[in-house]
Each structure stands twice: as structure tokens, then as C-alpha cells.
Amino acid sequence: MNALESLLELLDLERIEEDIFRGLSRSAAIPRVYGGQVAAQALVAAGRTVPADRSAHSLHSYFLRAGDPGAPIVYTVDRIRDGRSFTTRRVVAVQHGQPIFHLSASFQAYEEGLEHQAPMPAAPDPESLPTAAETLPRYADRFVDPSVAGLLLEARAAVDLRYVDAPPYATAGQPREARSQVWFRTAGKLADDPLLHVCLATYVSDMTLLDSVLLAHGRGGWATGDIVGASLDHAMWFHRPFRADEWLLYDQTSPSASGGRGLGQARIHTQDGRLAISVIQEGVMRVPRESGTGRGGSGAGRD
């Protein structure tokens, strides 16, 4: 089974009761469940209780506790509302008897309406950029543990993700503009299921969104040991149809960092310029107490 097939299997939740689902986890570079996985699985659970003619148009979520990758996650769906045009669902993810994640998602039947969008920013052709396999090993000596490069490659093998400019770990110690761009797509073709494409974009959206916060302060991230961090909340709006197996430009900026938290906001465009998704995320961003830099990044990072 290749990496993409493994990821699709991970998102194919087991229905254990009406509106109750169970999901497993996959290995990650950090000793907790990857946040994008929990968000994507929760959206799968919500979507499986919604009529097929209604597409996800927004989600709002909170990460409450670090997930245990060795234990199943149970997703309970609450059918909040089924209206004439909109359907609302709330999902609670539970492990060891405690909620680790909350999701509210809204779905809408297609309708015509006003149209405008922000223009797509300039970016090079994704095929001209180095792959993760070409980039990560070059910077392994900057990580607290050089084996992290291999772990990251394994964890992201289902996604072809390419940085337009150098990633934060490559320029640690050098503050830059609080902006990061990556192109991404799945590492293989997907079925023609709109919910699947939305869930896979949700999965990827948690990988790099706080990079722009790191860049503004010259921080390399948890792998270099100069930041302890974790996602706090995550919101997405799905504006137009897209395919997660075709190139998407993830244009990310950070308007603020304060109080031990950093905010990232982003727009995701299709390669032909359509604005597909807007994303906002806040995360804990703490400098390790023992020194200005140093070991720190694999813990949950929140109290």
C-alpha cells in the first residue's frame, strides 16, 4: 500500500453506531496525533451525515488536548440543523474518555449568487520547485535530531508539497517577511468525491500555516528546537470547487504574534487562479524557557 492509499484508508472512518465513528492514527514526526488528521477525520464524520447534494462551505475547530497516536479516536456527530439550504453539524473527538477536539461544520446546497474574488498572487510554476525529498535532507544537520528529516518525509509522503522560498528551518536566525508560499497536491489521483477533496485539503492545511509566524522572528520551528508550539484553533471557508490532486497555491501570512500565540491567515488558489479556500489558524508559539533557543518542539505546547 502506498502512502496516499494509506492516508485514504485513515480517512475512511468506521461507523460504530448512528452518528458515531471511529478513526485510527498514523505515525508522525511528533509524539502526538497530527492536528490536520483529526480535523480531516472530523469533517469526514460530519460529511457522512449530510445529504450528498450539500457541500462543505466552512469549518471552525478547537484543538483541546494532544491526541494519543496509539489509541483510536471516537467521533460523535450532533445534527444541529437541517435547513432548506444549509446543514450544520458539530463533532466531538474523544480519546481516553476526554474530548481532544471540537468541530463545527456547515454545508450548503449549490446556488447561484454574487461573484468576486481576490486576485491570485504571483508564484513560480510548481514543477520548477524542489520537492521535499530534495529539500529536507539538505537541512537535517539543523534539526535537534537529524532523523527528523526522514520522519517528516515519511509523514508527508502522501502529499507533494513544495516551498516557493526557503522554509523556516532553512533560514533560522534570519527574520524575514511574515509570508510563506507552498504549492501542494496529493501524490496521486483521487476519486471524484467533493467531500474527499475538501477533507484532504483540510488535512494539508495544518502542515505549514504557522510558518509565516516563524519567519517573522527568524525561528526554525519545533524541529530546530527554538519554538514549542501547537495548534489552538483552525477555521476554513471553501469558496469554489477544487481538486486536491491538482496543484494548489497556499499563500500564507501572519498579521500578529503576542501573548505566546501566533496568528496565520492564508488563501488557497487553484493553478488557474480561482480562489478556492480561505484559512485562519492560531497556535501556541513559545520560546523554550531554558534558553533563547534549544530543545523544545515535540511537546503539546499548551496548558
C-alpha positions as CSV (number, residue, x, y, z in Angstrom):
1,M,0.0,0.0,0.0
2,N,1.5,3.4,-1.0
3,A,1.4,6.5,1.2
4,L,-1.7,8.0,-0.4
5,E,-3.7,4.8,-0.2
6,S,-2.7,4.6,3.5
7,L,-3.9,8.2,4.0
8,L,-7.2,7.4,2.3
9,E,-7.7,4.4,4.5
10,L,-7.0,6.6,7.5
11,L,-9.9,8.9,6.4
12,D,-12.3,6.0,5.8
13,L,-13.8,6.0,9.3
14,E,-15.5,3.0,10.8
15,R,-19.2,3.7,11.6
16,I,-19.8,2.1,15.0
17,E,-23.3,3.5,15.6
18,E,-25.6,6.0,14.1
19,D,-23.6,9.3,14.0
20,I,-20.7,7.7,15.9
21,F,-17.4,6.9,14.0
22,R,-14.0,5.6,14.9
23,G,-10.7,6.5,13.4
24,L,-7.1,5.4,13.8
25,S,-3.9,7.4,13.6
26,R,-0.7,7.2,11.6
27,S,2.8,7.7,12.7
28,A,4.0,11.3,12.8
29,A,7.3,13.2,13.3
30,I,6.0,14.3,16.7
31,P,4.7,12.1,19.6
32,R,1.1,13.2,19.3
33,V,-1.7,13.0,16.7
34,Y,-1.2,15.4,13.8
35,G,-3.9,18.1,14.0
36,G,-4.7,18.1,10.3
37,Q,-5.6,14.4,10.7
38,V,-8.1,15.0,13.5
39,A,-9.7,17.9,11.6
40,A,-10.0,15.9,8.4
41,Q,-11.4,12.9,10.1
42,A,-13.9,15.0,12.0
43,L,-15.0,16.6,8.7
44,V,-15.4,13.1,7.2
45,A,-17.6,12.1,10.1
46,A,-19.7,15.3,9.7
47,G,-20.0,14.8,5.9
48,R,-21.3,11.3,6.2
49,T,-24.4,12.6,8.0
50,V,-25.2,15.2,5.3
51,P,-27.1,14.8,2.1
52,A,-24.8,14.3,-0.9
53,D,-26.1,17.4,-2.7
54,R,-24.7,19.7,0.1
55,S,-21.0,20.6,0.0
56,A,-18.9,21.8,3.0
57,H,-18.5,25.6,2.9
58,S,-16.9,26.3,6.3
59,L,-15.5,24.7,9.4
60,H,-14.4,26.1,12.8
61,S,-12.5,24.0,15.2
62,Y,-10.6,23.9,18.5
63,F,-7.7,21.7,19.5
64,L,-8.3,20.9,23.2
65,R,-5.8,18.2,24.1
66,A,-2.9,16.4,22.5
67,G,-4.1,13.2,20.8
68,D,-2.5,9.8,21.6
69,P,-1.4,8.2,18.3
70,G,-1.6,4.8,19.8
71,A,-5.3,4.9,20.6
72,P,-8.4,5.1,18.4
73,I,-10.4,8.4,18.2
74,V,-14.2,8.3,18.5
75,Y,-16.1,11.0,16.7
76,T,-19.6,11.8,17.8
77,V,-21.7,13.9,15.4
78,D,-24.5,16.1,16.6
79,R,-27.0,17.1,13.9
80,I,-27.5,20.7,14.9
81,R,-29.7,21.8,12.0
82,D,-31.0,20.7,8.6
83,G,-32.4,23.7,6.8
84,R,-33.7,24.2,3.3
85,S,-30.3,25.4,2.1
86,F,-27.8,24.8,4.9
87,T,-26.9,21.9,7.1
88,T,-24.9,22.3,10.4
89,R,-23.0,19.6,12.3
90,R,-21.0,19.6,15.5
91,V,-18.4,16.9,16.0
92,V,-16.5,16.0,19.2
93,A,-13.4,13.8,19.0
94,V,-12.8,11.8,22.2
95,Q,-9.9,9.7,23.5
96,H,-9.5,8.0,26.8
97,G,-12.8,9.5,27.9
98,Q,-11.9,13.1,27.2
99,P,-12.6,15.5,24.3
100,I,-9.5,16.3,22.4
101,F,-11.1,18.3,19.5
102,H,-14.3,20.1,18.6
103,L,-15.5,20.9,15.1
104,S,-18.5,22.9,13.8
105,A,-19.1,22.5,10.1
106,S,-21.6,23.9,7.7
107,F,-22.8,22.5,4.4
108,Q,-24.8,24.2,1.6
109,A,-26.8,23.2,-1.4
110,Y,-25.5,24.8,-4.6
111,E,-27.0,28.1,-5.6
112,E,-26.1,31.0,-7.9
113,G,-25.0,34.3,-6.3
114,L,-22.7,37.3,-6.5
115,E,-19.2,36.6,-7.7
116,H,-15.8,38.3,-7.0
117,Q,-12.5,37.2,-5.6
118,A,-9.1,38.5,-4.5
119,P,-6.5,38.0,-7.3
120,M,-4.1,35.2,-7.2
121,P,-0.6,36.3,-6.0
122,A,2.4,35.8,-8.3
123,A,4.2,32.4,-7.8
124,P,6.6,30.3,-9.9
125,D,5.4,27.1,-11.6
126,P,5.3,24.3,-9.0
127,E,7.1,21.9,-11.3
128,S,10.1,24.2,-11.3
129,L,10.5,24.0,-7.4
130,P,12.4,21.3,-5.5
131,T,10.5,18.5,-3.9
132,A,10.5,17.8,-0.1
133,A,12.8,14.8,-0.8
134,E,15.3,17.2,-2.4
135,T,15.0,19.9,0.3
136,L,14.7,18.3,3.7
137,P,17.9,16.1,3.7
138,R,20.0,19.2,3.0
139,Y,19.0,20.7,6.3
140,A,19.0,17.6,8.5
141,D,22.0,18.9,10.5
142,R,19.9,21.9,11.6
143,F,17.4,19.8,13.4
144,V,17.7,18.8,17.1
145,D,17.6,15.2,15.8
146,P,18.8,14.7,12.2
147,S,16.4,11.7,11.9
148,V,13.5,14.2,11.9
149,A,14.1,14.8,8.2
150,G,13.3,11.2,7.4
151,L,10.3,11.2,9.8
152,L,8.9,14.3,8.1
153,L,9.4,12.8,4.6
154,E,7.5,9.7,5.8
155,A,4.7,11.7,7.4
156,R,4.2,13.8,4.3
157,A,4.7,11.1,1.7
158,A,1.1,11.2,0.6
159,V,1.4,14.9,-0.4
160,D,3.7,16.6,-2.8
161,L,4.4,19.9,-1.0
162,R,6.9,22.4,-2.4
163,Y,8.1,25.6,-0.9
164,V,8.4,28.7,-3.1
165,D,11.1,30.2,-0.9
166,A,13.3,28.6,1.8
167,P,11.3,27.0,4.6
168,P,11.7,28.4,8.2
169,Y,14.2,25.7,9.3
170,A,16.5,26.7,6.4
171,T,16.9,30.3,7.5
172,A,16.6,30.1,11.3
173,G,18.2,33.1,12.9
174,Q,17.3,35.4,10.0
175,P,14.0,37.3,10.4
176,R,12.1,37.6,7.1
177,E,8.8,38.9,5.8
178,A,5.9,37.1,7.6
179,R,4.8,35.4,4.4
180,S,5.3,31.8,3.1
181,Q,4.0,30.2,-0.1
182,V,3.8,26.5,-0.9
183,W,2.3,24.5,-3.7
184,F,0.7,21.2,-2.8
185,R,-1.3,18.3,-4.3
186,T,-1.8,14.7,-3.3
187,A,0.8,12.2,-4.6
188,G,-1.7,10.5,-6.9
189,K,-5.2,10.8,-8.4
190,L,-8.3,10.8,-6.3
191,A,-11.9,9.7,-6.8
192,D,-14.4,12.3,-8.0
193,D,-15.9,12.9,-4.5
194,P,-16.0,16.6,-3.5
195,L,-16.0,15.8,0.2
196,L,-12.8,13.7,-0.1
197,H,-11.0,16.7,-1.8
198,V,-12.2,19.1,0.9
199,C,-11.1,16.7,3.6
200,L,-7.6,16.2,2.1
201,A,-7.2,20.0,1.8
202,T,-8.1,20.2,5.4
203,Y,-5.5,17.6,6.2
204,V,-2.8,19.5,4.5
205,S,-3.8,22.9,5.7
206,D,-2.3,22.3,9.2
207,M,1.2,21.5,7.9
208,T,2.6,24.9,7.2
209,L,0.1,27.7,8.1
210,L,2.1,29.0,11.1
211,D,5.4,29.1,9.1
212,S,4.8,32.8,8.4
213,V,4.9,33.5,12.2
214,L,8.2,31.7,12.5
215,L,9.7,33.6,9.6
216,A,8.9,37.0,11.1
217,H,11.0,36.1,14.1
218,G,13.8,34.1,12.4
219,R,12.6,30.9,14.1
220,G,13.1,27.5,12.6
221,G,10.3,25.7,14.4
222,W,9.9,22.7,16.7
223,A,12.4,20.5,14.6
224,T,15.2,23.0,15.2
225,G,14.3,23.3,18.9
226,D,13.8,27.1,19.0
227,I,10.0,27.0,19.4
228,V,7.5,25.0,21.3
229,G,4.1,25.1,19.6
230,A,0.7,23.6,19.0
231,S,-2.4,24.5,17.1
232,L,-5.2,26.1,19.1
233,D,-7.9,26.7,16.6
234,H,-8.4,26.4,12.9
235,A,-11.1,27.8,10.5
236,M,-11.6,27.3,6.8
237,W,-14.0,28.6,4.2
238,F,-14.5,26.6,1.0
239,H,-15.4,29.1,-1.7
240,R,-15.2,27.3,-5.0
241,P,-14.8,23.7,-6.2
242,F,-11.3,22.3,-6.5
243,R,-9.3,19.1,-6.7
244,A,-6.8,18.2,-4.0
245,D,-4.9,16.1,-6.6
246,E,-4.2,19.2,-8.7
247,W,-1.8,21.9,-7.8
248,L,-3.0,24.4,-5.2
249,L,-1.1,27.5,-4.1
250,Y,-1.1,28.1,-0.3
251,D,-0.3,31.7,0.3
252,Q,0.2,32.3,4.0
253,T,0.8,35.5,6.1
254,S,0.9,36.4,9.8
255,P,-0.6,39.7,10.9
256,S,0.2,39.2,14.6
257,A,2.0,37.4,17.3
258,S,1.5,38.2,21.0
259,G,0.8,36.6,24.4
260,G,2.6,33.4,23.5
261,R,0.4,32.9,20.4
262,G,0.8,33.5,16.7
263,L,-1.9,34.0,14.0
264,G,-1.6,32.8,10.5
265,Q,-4.0,33.5,7.7
266,A,-4.0,32.2,4.1
267,R,-5.7,31.9,0.8
268,I,-5.5,28.8,-1.4
269,H,-5.8,29.3,-5.1
270,T,-6.1,26.7,-7.9
271,Q,-3.4,26.8,-10.5
272,D,-5.7,28.6,-13.0
273,G,-6.3,31.4,-10.4
274,R,-9.6,30.6,-8.7
275,L,-9.8,31.4,-5.0
276,A,-10.8,28.0,-3.6
277,I,-10.2,28.3,0.2
278,S,-9.5,30.8,3.0
279,V,-7.9,29.7,6.2
280,I,-7.1,31.2,9.6
281,Q,-5.3,29.5,12.4
282,E,-3.9,30.5,15.8
283,G,-1.3,28.5,17.7
284,V,0.8,28.5,20.8
285,M,4.3,29.8,19.9
286,R,6.6,29.8,22.9
287,V,10.4,30.2,23.1
288,P,11.8,27.4,25.3
289,R,12.5,28.7,28.8
290,E,15.8,27.1,29.2
291,S,17.4,29.3,26.6
292,G,16.7,31.6,23.7
293,T,17.0,28.6,21.5
294,G,17.1,25.0,22.3
295,R,15.3,21.8,22.5
296,G,11.5,22.1,22.8
297,G,9.3,21.5,19.9
298,S,7.8,18.0,20.2
299,G,5.5,18.6,23.2
300,A,1.9,19.7,23.0
301,G,2.9,23.3,23.8
302,R,-0.3,24.3,25.5
303,D,-1.7,24.1,29.1
